[in-house]
């Protein structure tokens, strides 16, 4: 993993805006960080195609006279069989009046995301790794979140699963001294992507070799962290896993 400042420095060099022996100015570092932040935070949605599904704890009670659901019997609105065991890539909407423990998915996929959202819970929330640790160091098995004082609400928190560490890593706001929360093999993605974003600010177009490297890395990350989805199949609607990608979609008989 590289420091954000290192990625920014290498991006300026990739775009040929700095020589090997020079560094960006403090103002340029600041602008680079502003551009790097969304590249880091948007990677799950833009590169691996993750769309977080709401998981209500407890199932919300309607306040209107109509309880119609659209789409009908949607998995996003139907009460789950066991509310304490959400699937990966869920946005936990917590409003439980009592203490509750939520167990993350057992053996999650690389790059899976879980988000905590305080929608007014009054009890203590325990997020259990269910066999995986929290953090890339130590042996923290659970995260405990107290209700906000004075009737307030806690800010959202997000984790993604690092299979290379076998742990859930919290995604925190990025600073110049932060380590990027992704494997070192992904560094070229952020360097090339940031170089592309910086180019218009210097009145130039990104070079073809930079665009090619960005596309290579985007494809590489997508294949490394592709997510499978739960699909209902069989006589008793037993859940199975199905991977979705251009590769699987295009594979047919005789191919």
N, C-alpha and C positions, 0 to 999 in steps of 0.2 A: 504494500500500500504506500502511496506517495502523499506528501503534503500538498495541500491545495496550492500553496505558493510555488512548489516545484512544477506542478501541472501548468500553472499560469506562465511561469518563466519559459517552459518548454514550448508552450503554444505560441508565444511571441517569437521564439526562435524558429518554430515550424513555419510560421508565416513570413519569416525573413524580415521581421521588424526590429530585431536585435541581433548583434553579433554574438559569437560564442563567448566572448569575454565580458559582455555587458549584461545588465539586468534591467527589467522594467523600472520605471520611476514609481514612487508611492502612489501617485494618481493612477498610473497604468495598472498597478497591482489591484487597486480598489475597483477599477472598471472591470478588470479580468475576473475578480471575485464575483461581482454583480452578474456577469454573464455565465460564470461557472455554476452558480447555485441552482438555477433552473435545469441545467443539463444533468446535474446529479439527482435532483428531486424528481425529475420527469422521466428518468430512465425506465422505471417499472412500467409506466403506462405507454410510453412512446416506443420503446425497444422490445420489451417482452410482452406487451399487450395485456398487462394486468388491469382489470377493472374491479375495484373493491366492491364487494356486495354487502349491503347492510345486514347486520345480525343483531336483532333487538333483544335486550335482556332487561326486563321481561318483554313478552310480546305486547306492543302498545295497545292501549284501549282507545277506541275511537271516541271523538268528542262531537262528531256530527251524527245526523239521523240516518245516514246511508253508510252501509258497510261494504258496498260493492268494491271488488278488487279488479284492477286492470294491470297487466293481463290476468285473465282468470286463473286461479290456482297457481299463481307465480311462486316460484321457490323463494323469491325475495320478500313475499308478503305472507306466505303460509307459515304457521307456527312450526318450529323444528321439533323433531322427536326428542332430542335431548339438548336443552338450551345451553348446557355447560360445555359442550364439545363442538365449537364452530369449526367449519372447514378453513383451510388456509385461504388467504386473500379475502379476508372478511374485515369489515369495519364494525367494530363492537360498539353498539349504541347502548350504553349502560345507564339504566334509570332504576335499578333495583333498590327498594327501601332497606333491604337487609344485606348483611355481609354475604359475599358470594365468591366462589372460586371458579375461574374459567380456565379450561385446559386447552392449550394450543394443540394443533394436529400432531399426532405421533408420526415420526419419520416424515417430516415435510420435504418438499422439493426445494432444490437450490433456487434462491431468489424469491421464495414465497414471502408475502407481506401480510402483516397483521397491524391493525390500527385501533387504538383505544380512543373513544369519544365519550366525554362526560355529558350526558344529556339530563343530568340531575340526580345521580345516584346518591343515596344517603348512607349506604353501608360501605364497609371496607371491601375493595376489590382486590382479589389475588389472581394474578395471571401466572399460571403454572406452565412451565416449559414442556411438561409431559414427556420427560426423558431427554430433553435438550436443555443446555444451559442458556442463561442470558449473559451476553457480553463475550468478548473474545479472549478474556483472561478470567481466572478465578473459576469458582464453581457455584455461581448463583443459580438456583433452580426455580425461583419464582420472584415476581415483582409485585410488591404490595403498594396499592394506591389508596390513600385516605380520601374521604370526601372533602370537598373544598369547604373552608370555613365561611360562616356568615351567609350561607345560601348561595355562594358563588359556584363557579364551575371550573374544573381543571382544564388546562389546555390539552389539545389532542397530542397523542404520542404514537410513534410508528416504529415498527421493527421489521427487519427482513432477515431471512434465514441464510446464513453463510454455511454452506455444506462443507467448505474447506476447513471450517473450524467446528462444525457440528453444533452451532449455537445461533441464537437470535441476537442480532446486533441492532441496538437502537439507532435510529437515524436522527441525528441532532443538527441544529443549524450550523452551517459551514463557516469557518473562519480561515484566515490565511495559515494558521498554525494547525488546522485540523488535518487528520489523515482522511483521505477519501474512503468512504465505507464500502469499497469494492476491491476485489482481488487485483493484484499487480498486473495480471494479464489483460485487464480492462483499461490500463492507463492510456494506451494509444487512442482509444475511443474519445476520451475526454480531451486529450491534446489536440487531435485533429478537429474535433467538433468545436472546441474553443477557438482554434485558429481560423476556422470558417466564419465564426461569429465576429471575430475581431476584424477581419479583412475589410468590410465596408466602412469601418470607422477610420481606416487609413486610406480610403479612396481606392482600394484595389480589389481584385477578384481572387478568391482562393485558387491555389494551383491545382492542377489535375491530379498530381500525385497525392496531395492532401485529401482531395475528394475521394479518390480511390481507396485510400487507407481508412477513411471514415466509413465508407460503405462496407469494407471488409470487416471492420470491427463491429459495426452495427449488426451484421449478419452473424458474426461469431457469438456475440453476447446473446442474440435472440435464440440461437441453437443451444447454447449452454444453459440458459435459464428459462427455456420454454416451459410453460405451465400446463399440467393436465387438469381436466375438469371432471367433477363427479357427474356421471350420467346414469339415469335410472334405466335399468334393463332387466329382462327376465320376467318370469311369471309373477314373482313376488316383489318386483321392482327393487331388486338388490342393486346398490350403488356399485358402479364400476368406474374405472379411470379411462379417459380417452384423451389422447394428445391431439392438439390442433396445430397444424402448420401447413405451409405450401407443400412441403415434402410429403407429408402423410396424405394430404388431399389429392395430390397428383399421382399417388401410387395406386395402380389398379391391376386387374388381372393381366398377366403377361408383361408387366413393366418391371 
